[in-house]
Every structure is written in C-alpha cells, then in structure tokens.
Amino acid sequence: MMSLVVVAGWIHEENVVRFFEHLSGYIGYQYDAADEDALVGALDETDDDSDTAWFRYPLEGTPPVMVSMARAVGEGWSASK
C-alpha cells in the first residue's frame, strides 16, 4: 500500500512550467504542450487562502501525482502535491 505524501511550498510564476517539467521527469510522465495548454488561465481565479479555489492537475506517472496550485497574492504561486 502506497502512503500519501504532501509537499507544500511556493514557486514564482515564471517557474511553473519548469516545475511541472521537472516533477514529470521524476515520475516518468511525458509532460508536453497539451499539459502547458491546460495551465493557460487555470490559475487566474485561484486563491491560496481558500480551501476550494485551487487548481488541481494530475500527473499520471509512477507514482501518480496530483498537483494543487493557487495564486498567492504578491508572492507567486503556492503549490502542494
């Protein structure tokens, strides 16, 4: 049985794509342009102070990872997986 691991922190907006690329590489997921397209505008209405206003995106590698991201006002993006 696989245990759930949660990692939290923040990244700057200009590093979101690089974050997804690196994370995908670690789990053997083939990150591509379709994944990047899914990010366009997806984070605009997010709020890291809300429990429900987060963007969630699955990366189906080994192990599968669910990335949750939200805009942190004035700080870039908050991220947890």
Secondary structure, DSSP 8 states (H G I E B T S, - for coil): -------EEEE-GGGHHHHHHHHHHHHT----HHHHHHHTTTTTT--TT-SS--EEEEE-SSS-EEEEEEEETTTEEEEE-
